[in-house]
Amino acid sequence: MTHPDIITAEIFGSYPPQDAEERLGECIYCEQPVYDDGEAVQSTDGLFCNMDCCCEYYEITNINR
């Protein structure tokens, strides 16, 4: 059994990978991992992976007139 940090270092050459985005948590709507990539949305209820999931969660619709 090998420690996950050792496996990551073997794969990426260093730990932590320099180009890896920070994992912030999990989307409360679609349950996908949320990373610090500029798409994350924080609300008072929780964290969303993007604005689409946030709007779906709150049932917000765009009415084009």
Summary of the structure (lengths in Angstrom):
residues: 65
radius of gyration: 16.5
end to end distance: 60.1
largest distance: 60.1
contacts: 130
relative contact order: 0.14
helix: 25%
strand: 17%
